[in-house]
Amino acid sequence: MPQNAPIEAAGGNRPTRRLRYLNAGFLWQKRIRRILELAGEPLVPGLPQAGDAMAVWGQSPYAARGEKAANDARVPLVRLEDAFLRSLHPGRKGEPPLGLMIDRRGGVHFDAFAPSDLEQILATHPLDDSALLNRARAGMARMKEADLSKYAGHDPEAPLPAPGYVLVIDQTRGDASVKASRADRNSFREMLYWAREENPGRPIIIKAHPETAEGLREGHFQNEDLGEGMALLSDPVSPLTLLEGAWSVYTVSSQMGFEAILAGHRPNVFGTPFYAGWGLTEDRSPHPLPRRGRALTKAQLFAGAMILAPTWYNTFEDRLGTFEEALETLAAQARSYREDRNGWQAAGIRLWKRKHMQRFFGSVTPLRFSEASPEPP
């Protein structure tokens, strides 16, 4: 049994290990607390004691306090992060995640300089079970059919550039995965330079991060970086459709690099994200990945990252769920958002029915009610 694995108690599903925390932000994250409770490791504030573990969120600015507390008490460190299929909009918009990456090795998937649970799965799991790989292939096909990405709240009517462009993916400043890749703004500028040099004459589209597009955080690229034939795209377009129209893809460590692999690309990767080093990317980072080198297929990478590693939550039955349940939940949310985002006009609706209609159709944009019935066509 792994050192940091929770030990089953002789009490059925009774929790057997507390996850202590010092970051007050966990107090407001009800979904995260519930997932961990169902996983048998409830979050409890305070310093760890014997038999506890210490929980931190990724490599956030507040993680150092938890790391020190775990080291001082000599208890395991557990790092938490969002799973790769998250929500309609970024977490800074207030939406809870559909699943978690619970790393009981104390690593984190986006930091290749220390072992993580996901890396261990990708490096050592056989990944040869037919049923598992069939689930992975079906999951990839369903994500394509439902037009899903990590964030699925895009506008299907947003205009897209003409196919044949080079896609360069921006990320937010301060992004933990960029820091973990030992990258900075110069890394993004170098990436843009090579995108231009290696694809002469082709237009270059720089895809802004959703949080940058919504004014929540700054990106690495600025207007001064744009040259002839370059454009910054901040519209909420479909990431999948954008990838399908790309000639080639350049990224530092964005999850869109993973999605580019699923879309059939071999992305140029200037950082060290979880999907680099497995034979599916052109690795351009100056930092080697000595623990990697195994050649994986798309289905194997997907199986490890989306099915085996995450802990998914069934939002309808309040229990731990499967990848497929999380996938269908996001697909339903995305369909509702895309159909209702512009709002509806409701005519001739009785007063007692309006509250129920609003709850059903007005979750994105409130219904507009009018007394008169619409004229027949």
Buried (B, 14 or more C-beta within 10 A) or exposed (E): EEEBEBEEEEEEEEBBBBBBBBBEEBEEBEBBBBBBEBBBBBBBEEBBEEEBBBBBBBBBEBBEBBBEBBEEBEBBBBBBBBBBBBBBBBBEBEBBBBBBBBBBBBBBBBBBEBBBBBBBBBBEBEBEEEEBBEBBBEBBEBBEEBBBBBBBBBBEEEEBBEEEBBBBBBBBBEBBBBBBBBBEBEBBEBBBEBBBEEBEEBBBBBBBBBBBBBEBBBBBBEEEBBEEBBEBBBEBBBBBBBBBBBBBBBBBBBBBBBBBBBBEBEBBBBBBBBBBBBBBBBBBBEBEBEBBEEEBBBBBBBBBBBBBBBBBBBBEEEEBBEBBBBBBBBBEBBEBBBEBBEEBEBEEBEEEEBEEBBEEBBEBEEBEBEEEEEEEE
